[in-house]
């Protein structure tokens, strides 16, 4: 659940009075409150910061400097990972497999230059191992690998799966088989294991207007948490008999409490919780403050009870359902027009608050997800208290569009 905002429309209009919309912003007061909540929910475990949910180098630096328990980054492409390494970031774990041969060749060189400190890359099959080895040549220093264990939960005797379709490695025995294969290859080294329980961390359990579905999700998540805790512990114990795996990464913002409580897990991951996007409105156990949003200017007043804003069609990835739409935020009591939704170049907004808005006023919305907002804007305006304190570039603002 995302808490009711402490900001008002009038307050934001005062703060951003001299800024021309559209623009994106981050409320640092809210982000640091969310940061404290993430640490509290993570127990004593270190928290790896997920870059895909932030996509802003200056903010990532600030978060890592906030508390020593924010330790390392979980990245989403190998070119992004290498770029971050070149700019001084350390302890990098790529969360997704790569087929980028040029980037893998660069990684191989970095592995030679910095043995034991180069980024870790994700694998879940023999084909990944073959691909990495194809660019290694005669180098001596091994490339460090992370094995991706599927954390999905199979219900009804294996007929229905809850969780992302990611790794084909599900059982501890499958994990051991791949670990043994890695061990037979002298230029590869298994140093980490990751298991992301997306069906817990990434699914809200309070679906608006659907109490039965909400109850089913809570039942599924309870069963899933118990199952993955047992299976992950077994996989870790068996793999450590054949490989010196130091990092066992699990969870996400939505499962920090349960994942951090597992003895087998050495660290957890969080990213979206810093911004608290609209998708977190449907989590009953979370308490975050909206920290990121974007402003659109009112450019038309078609009639009573409706205004039209410029732009705004920033839909989130995933299945095409209303949960991927941005959410009108301030002023309150605005919603999308059913037939048009969030538009490519203009967005009608209807509701009681529309008649209080004039041409040139701004309306404020929240993206459904976190980092994808930064693909639409070159910078984030940072506010603290009642003033603008900085403006920082997003990845896009630095000329980087990795996906």
C-alpha positions as CSV (number, residue, x, y, z in Angstrom):
1,X,0.0,0.0,0.0
2,X,1.3,3.5,-0.9
3,X,0.5,6.0,1.8
4,X,-1.6,9.1,1.0
5,X,0.6,11.8,-0.3
6,X,1.9,14.5,2.0
7,X,2.1,16.8,-1.0
8,X,-0.8,18.8,-2.4
9,X,-1.4,20.1,-5.9
10,X,-1.0,23.7,-4.7
11,X,2.3,22.8,-3.1
12,X,3.8,21.2,-6.2
13,X,2.5,24.1,-8.3
14,X,4.4,26.5,-6.0
15,X,7.6,24.5,-6.1
16,X,7.5,24.1,-9.9
17,X,6.2,27.5,-10.7
18,X,9.1,28.4,-13.1
19,X,9.4,25.0,-14.7
20,X,7.8,24.3,-18.1
21,X,6.0,20.9,-18.2
22,X,6.3,18.1,-19.3
23,X,8.9,17.1,-16.8
24,X,9.7,14.3,-14.3
25,X,10.6,14.7,-10.7
26,X,11.6,12.9,-7.6
27,X,10.6,13.9,-4.1
28,X,13.7,13.2,-2.0
29,X,11.8,13.4,1.3
30,X,9.6,10.5,0.2
31,X,12.4,8.6,-1.4
32,X,14.5,8.6,1.8
33,X,11.5,7.6,3.8
34,X,11.1,4.7,1.4
35,X,14.8,3.9,1.7
36,X,14.5,3.6,5.5
37,X,11.5,1.3,5.1
38,X,13.5,-0.9,2.7
39,X,16.3,-1.3,5.2
40,X,13.9,-2.0,8.0
41,X,12.1,-4.7,6.1
42,X,15.4,-6.3,5.0
43,X,16.5,-7.3,8.5
44,X,20.2,-7.4,8.7
45,X,20.8,-8.5,5.1
46,X,22.6,-6.2,2.6
47,X,20.4,-4.7,-0.1
48,X,21.6,-4.8,-3.7
49,X,20.1,-1.9,-5.6
50,X,18.3,-2.7,-8.9
51,X,19.3,-0.2,-11.6
52,X,16.4,-1.0,-13.9
53,X,14.1,0.6,-11.4
54,X,16.1,3.8,-11.2
55,X,18.0,4.4,-14.4
56,X,19.6,7.6,-13.0
57,X,23.3,7.4,-12.1
58,X,23.3,10.4,-9.7
59,X,20.4,8.9,-7.7
60,X,22.0,5.5,-7.7
61,X,25.2,7.1,-6.2
62,X,23.1,8.9,-3.6
63,X,21.3,5.7,-2.5
64,X,24.6,3.7,-2.2
65,X,26.0,6.5,-0.1
66,X,23.0,6.7,2.1
67,X,23.7,3.5,4.2
68,X,26.5,0.9,4.1
69,X,23.9,-1.8,3.8
70,X,23.1,-0.6,0.3
71,X,25.8,-2.7,-1.3
72,X,26.3,-3.4,-5.0
73,X,24.1,-3.1,-8.0
74,X,21.8,-5.5,-9.9
75,X,22.0,-4.4,-13.6
76,X,19.8,-5.3,-16.6
77,X,22.1,-5.4,-19.7
78,X,25.8,-6.1,-20.1
79,X,26.5,-2.8,-21.9
80,X,24.9,-1.0,-19.0
81,X,26.9,-3.0,-16.6
82,X,30.2,-2.2,-18.3
83,X,29.3,1.5,-18.6
84,X,28.6,1.6,-14.8
85,X,31.9,-0.2,-14.2
86,X,33.7,2.3,-16.3
87,X,32.2,5.2,-14.3
88,X,33.4,3.8,-11.0
89,X,30.6,1.5,-9.7
90,X,31.7,-1.8,-8.2
91,X,30.1,-5.1,-7.1
92,X,27.9,-5.5,-10.2
93,X,25.6,-8.4,-10.8
94,X,23.9,-8.7,-14.2
95,X,20.5,-10.2,-13.5
96,X,19.7,-11.4,-17.1
97,X,21.6,-13.6,-19.5
98,X,23.3,-11.8,-22.5
99,X,24.1,-12.8,-26.1
100,X,26.0,-9.6,-26.8
101,X,29.4,-11.0,-28.0
102,X,31.1,-7.6,-28.2
103,X,30.1,-6.8,-24.7
104,X,31.2,-10.2,-23.5
105,X,34.6,-9.7,-25.1
106,X,34.9,-6.4,-23.2
107,X,33.9,-8.2,-20.0
108,X,36.6,-10.8,-20.7
109,X,39.2,-8.1,-20.8
110,X,37.9,-6.5,-17.6
111,X,38.1,-10.0,-15.9
112,X,41.8,-10.1,-16.8
113,X,42.4,-6.6,-15.6
114,X,40.5,-7.0,-12.4
115,X,40.4,-10.6,-11.3
116,X,37.7,-11.3,-8.7
117,X,36.2,-7.8,-9.1
118,X,34.8,-7.8,-12.6
119,X,31.0,-7.9,-13.1
120,X,29.2,-11.2,-12.6
121,X,27.0,-12.4,-15.5
122,X,23.9,-14.6,-15.4
123,X,23.6,-18.1,-16.9
124,X,20.9,-20.8,-16.8
125,X,22.0,-23.2,-19.5
126,X,25.0,-24.8,-21.2
127,X,24.4,-22.6,-24.3
128,X,25.2,-19.6,-22.2
129,X,28.4,-21.2,-21.1
130,X,29.4,-21.9,-24.7
131,X,28.6,-18.4,-25.8
132,X,30.8,-16.8,-23.1
133,X,33.6,-19.2,-23.8
134,X,33.5,-18.4,-27.5
135,X,35.0,-14.9,-26.9
136,X,37.5,-15.8,-24.2
137,X,40.5,-16.8,-26.2
138,X,43.6,-17.8,-24.2
139,X,42.9,-15.5,-21.2
140,X,43.8,-16.8,-17.8
141,X,41.4,-15.1,-15.5
142,X,37.9,-16.7,-15.4
143,X,34.6,-14.9,-16.0
144,X,32.5,-14.9,-12.9
145,X,29.0,-16.4,-13.2
146,X,25.7,-16.4,-11.3
147,X,23.3,-19.3,-11.7
148,X,19.7,-18.3,-12.1
149,X,17.4,-20.7,-10.2
150,X,13.7,-20.5,-11.1
151,X,11.8,-19.5,-8.1
152,X,8.3,-20.0,-9.5
153,X,5.7,-22.1,-7.7
154,X,4.0,-25.0,-9.4
155,X,0.4,-25.6,-8.2
156,X,-2.1,-28.4,-8.7
157,X,0.6,-31.1,-9.2
158,X,2.6,-29.1,-11.7
159,X,-0.3,-28.1,-14.0
160,X,-0.2,-24.3,-13.2
161,X,2.9,-22.1,-12.6
162,X,2.9,-18.9,-10.6
163,X,5.9,-16.7,-11.3
164,X,8.0,-15.3,-14.2
165,X,9.0,-17.6,-17.1
166,X,12.8,-17.2,-16.6
167,X,15.3,-19.9,-15.9
168,X,14.7,-23.5,-16.9
169,X,16.7,-24.5,-13.8
170,X,14.0,-25.4,-11.2
171,X,15.1,-28.3,-9.0
172,X,18.3,-28.4,-6.8
173,X,19.4,-31.4,-9.0
174,X,19.2,-29.3,-12.2
175,X,21.2,-26.5,-10.4
176,X,23.9,-28.9,-9.3
177,X,24.2,-30.3,-12.8
178,X,24.8,-26.9,-14.3
179,X,27.2,-26.0,-11.5
180,X,29.2,-29.2,-12.2
181,X,29.3,-28.3,-15.9
182,X,30.7,-24.8,-15.0
183,X,33.2,-26.5,-12.7
184,X,34.6,-28.5,-15.7
185,X,35.3,-25.3,-17.6
186,X,38.5,-23.6,-16.3
187,X,37.7,-20.2,-17.8
188,X,34.4,-19.9,-16.0
189,X,33.8,-19.6,-12.2
190,X,30.5,-20.0,-10.4
191,X,30.4,-17.4,-7.6
192,X,26.7,-16.6,-7.1
193,X,23.2,-17.9,-7.2
194,X,20.0,-15.9,-7.7
195,X,16.4,-16.9,-7.3
196,X,13.7,-14.2,-7.9
197,X,10.3,-15.0,-6.5
198,X,8.4,-12.6,-8.8
199,X,5.1,-14.1,-7.9
200,X,5.6,-12.7,-4.4
201,X,7.8,-9.7,-4.9
202,X,6.1,-8.4,-8.1
203,X,2.4,-9.1,-7.6
204,X,0.1,-7.0,-5.5
205,X,-2.3,-8.9,-3.2
206,X,-5.0,-6.2,-3.1
207,X,-6.7,-6.1,-6.5
208,X,-9.2,-3.3,-6.6
209,X,-12.8,-4.6,-6.9
210,X,-11.7,-8.2,-7.0
211,X,-11.7,-9.6,-3.4
212,X,-11.7,-13.3,-4.5
213,X,-8.7,-12.8,-6.7
214,X,-6.9,-10.9,-3.9
215,X,-7.6,-13.8,-1.5
216,X,-6.3,-16.3,-4.1
217,X,-3.1,-14.3,-4.6
218,X,-2.5,-14.2,-0.8
219,X,-3.0,-18.0,-0.6
220,X,-0.6,-18.5,-3.6
221,X,2.0,-16.2,-2.0
222,X,1.9,-18.0,1.3
223,X,2.4,-21.4,-0.3
224,X,5.1,-20.0,-2.6
225,X,7.1,-18.4,0.2
226,X,7.3,-21.7,2.1
227,X,8.2,-23.7,-1.0
228,X,11.0,-21.5,-2.3
229,X,12.6,-21.1,1.2
230,X,13.0,-24.9,1.4
231,X,14.0,-25.4,-2.2
232,X,16.5,-22.5,-2.2
233,X,18.1,-23.7,0.9
234,X,18.5,-27.2,-0.5
235,X,20.0,-25.9,-3.8
236,X,22.5,-23.7,-2.0
237,X,23.6,-26.4,0.3
238,X,24.2,-28.9,-2.6
239,X,25.9,-26.3,-4.8
240,X,28.3,-25.3,-2.1
241,X,29.6,-28.8,-2.0
242,X,31.1,-28.3,-5.4
243,X,31.5,-24.5,-5.8
244,X,32.5,-21.6,-3.5
245,X,29.3,-19.6,-3.9
246,X,29.4,-16.6,-1.7
247,X,26.5,-14.6,-3.0
248,X,22.9,-15.9,-2.7
249,X,20.6,-13.2,-4.0
250,X,16.8,-13.3,-3.6
251,X,13.6,-11.3,-3.5
252,X,12.6,-7.8,-4.5
253,X,10.9,-4.9,-2.9
254,X,7.6,-6.8,-2.4
255,X,9.2,-9.8,-0.6
256,X,11.9,-8.2,1.5
257,X,10.5,-9.4,4.8
258,X,10.2,-13.1,3.9
259,X,13.3,-13.4,1.7
260,X,15.6,-11.7,4.2
261,X,14.5,-14.1,6.9
262,X,15.9,-17.1,5.0
263,X,19.2,-18.3,6.4
264,X,20.4,-19.4,2.9
265,X,20.0,-15.9,1.4
266,X,23.0,-13.6,1.8
267,X,21.5,-10.5,0.3
268,X,18.2,-9.1,-1.1
269,X,17.4,-6.8,-3.9
270,X,15.3,-3.6,-4.0
271,X,14.7,-1.0,-6.7
272,X,11.1,0.0,-7.3
273,X,10.4,0.7,-3.6
274,X,12.6,3.9,-3.7
275,X,10.2,5.5,-6.2
276,X,7.0,3.7,-5.0
277,X,5.2,3.7,-8.4
278,X,1.5,3.1,-8.8
279,X,1.9,-0.7,-9.0
280,X,2.6,-0.6,-5.2
281,X,-0.8,0.8,-4.5
282,X,-2.1,-2.8,-4.6
283,X,0.3,-4.3,-1.9
284,X,-1.4,-4.7,1.5
285,X,1.8,-5.2,3.5
286,X,3.9,-2.3,2.1
287,X,4.0,1.3,3.4
288,X,5.7,3.6,1.0
289,X,5.3,7.3,-0.1
290,X,4.9,8.3,-3.7
291,X,8.4,9.6,-4.6
292,X,8.4,9.9,-8.4
293,X,6.0,11.5,-10.8
294,X,5.7,13.6,-13.9
295,X,3.9,16.8,-14.8
296,X,1.8,17.6,-17.9
297,X,0.5,21.0,-18.8
298,X,-3.2,21.7,-19.3
299,X,-3.5,22.9,-22.9
300,X,-7.3,22.6,-23.5
301,X,-10.6,22.8,-21.7
302,X,-13.1,21.0,-24.0
303,X,-16.0,21.5,-21.7
304,X,-17.3,21.3,-18.2
305,X,-15.6,18.6,-16.1
306,X,-12.8,17.9,-18.5
307,X,-9.3,19.2,-19.3
308,X,-6.8,18.1,-21.9
309,X,-3.1,17.7,-21.0
310,X,-0.2,17.5,-23.4
311,X,1.3,14.0,-23.8
312,X,1.1,11.5,-21.1
313,X,0.7,8.1,-22.8
314,X,3.5,6.5,-20.8
315,X,2.3,2.9,-20.5
316,X,4.3,0.3,-18.5
317,X,5.5,-3.0,-19.9
318,X,3.7,-6.2,-19.1
319,X,0.2,-7.6,-19.9
320,X,-2.1,-5.1,-21.4
321,X,-4.5,-4.4,-18.6
322,X,-5.5,-1.3,-16.7
323,X,-2.7,-1.9,-14.1
324,X,-0.1,-0.8,-16.8
325,X,-1.7,2.7,-17.1
326,X,-0.2,5.7,-15.4
327,X,-2.3,7.1,-12.5
328,X,-3.6,10.6,-12.3
329,X,-2.3,11.9,-9.0
330,X,-2.8,15.6,-8.3
331,X,-5.1,17.3,-8.1
332,X,-7.2,14.5,-6.7
333,X,-10.5,13.4,-8.2
334,X,-9.2,13.2,-11.8
335,X,-9.3,10.1,-14.0
336,X,-8.7,9.2,-17.6
337,X,-11.6,9.4,-20.1
338,X,-12.6,5.8,-20.8
339,X,-12.5,6.0,-24.6
340,X,-9.1,7.7,-24.9
341,X,-7.0,6.8,-21.8
342,X,-3.5,8.2,-21.7
343,X,-2.8,9.5,-25.1
344,X,0.2,9.7,-27.5
345,X,0.2,13.5,-27.7
346,X,-2.8,14.5,-25.5
347,X,-4.6,13.1,-22.5
348,X,-8.1,14.1,-21.5
349,X,-8.7,14.0,-17.8
350,X,-12.2,14.1,-16.3
351,X,-13.6,14.6,-12.9
352,X,-14.6,17.1,-10.2
353,X,-11.1,18.7,-10.1
354,X,-11.1,19.5,-13.8
355,X,-13.1,22.7,-13.4
356,X,-10.6,24.1,-10.9
357,X,-7.8,23.9,-13.5
358,X,-6.9,26.6,-16.0
359,X,-4.9,26.6,-19.2
360,X,-1.2,26.5,-18.3
361,X,-1.7,24.7,-15.0
362,X,0.0,21.4,-14.5
363,X,-1.4,18.0,-13.6
364,X,0.7,15.4,-11.9
365,X,0.7,11.7,-12.7
366,X,2.6,8.6,-11.4
367,X,3.9,5.9,-13.7
368,X,2.7,2.3,-13.1
369,X,6.3,1.1,-12.8
370,X,9.5,2.7,-11.6
371,X,12.5,3.0,-13.9
372,X,10.6,3.0,-17.2
373,X,9.6,6.6,-16.5
374,X,13.2,7.6,-17.1
375,X,13.1,6.4,-20.6
376,X,10.7,9.3,-21.4
377,X,12.6,12.1,-19.8
378,X,16.2,13.3,-20.0
379,X,16.4,14.5,-16.4
380,X,14.8,14.3,-13.0
381,X,14.1,17.4,-11.0
382,X,14.8,16.7,-7.3
383,X,12.8,18.4,-4.7
384,X,13.3,18.5,-0.9
385,X,11.1,20.3,1.5
386,X,9.5,23.2,-0.4
387,X,12.2,23.7,-3.0
388,X,14.0,22.4,-6.0
389,X,17.5,21.2,-4.9
390,X,18.9,19.7,-8.1
391,X,18.3,18.4,-11.6
392,X,20.1,15.2,-12.6
393,X,20.3,13.3,-15.9
394,X,18.6,10.0,-16.4
395,X,20.3,7.3,-18.5
396,X,18.5,8.8,-21.5
397,X,19.9,12.2,-20.6
398,X,23.4,10.8,-20.6
399,X,22.7,9.4,-24.1
400,X,22.2,5.8,-22.9
401,X,19.2,3.7,-24.0
402,X,20.0,0.1,-23.1
403,X,16.6,-1.4,-23.8
